[in-house]
Amino acid sequence: MEWTKEQYENNKERLVRTFHFGNFIEAWAFMSKVAILAEKHNHHPDWSNIYNRVTIRLNTHDAGDVITDKDHKLAEAIDQV
């Protein structure tokens, strides 16, 4: 699955992707790695975890909750994990 664009609340937009893992521990390990990346990029995702699924939503709040280059760069880095 790839990153998709999602519109929400008053035409705001974000990139969204759901990652699937073998179990909760693998999903949590992935989230730990993404947390370090997000900190390095100084750009923090909206995300959720349900057992073996991690859904990540990216947009730039400072730019009015739209998708910017910061979001694309972090998405690319996450894809490398």
Protein Blocks (a to p, Z undefined) as FASTA:
>chain_A
ZZddddeehhiacdddddddfblklmmmmmmmmmmmmmmnopacddddehjaccdddddf
knoppacfklmmmmmmmmmZZ
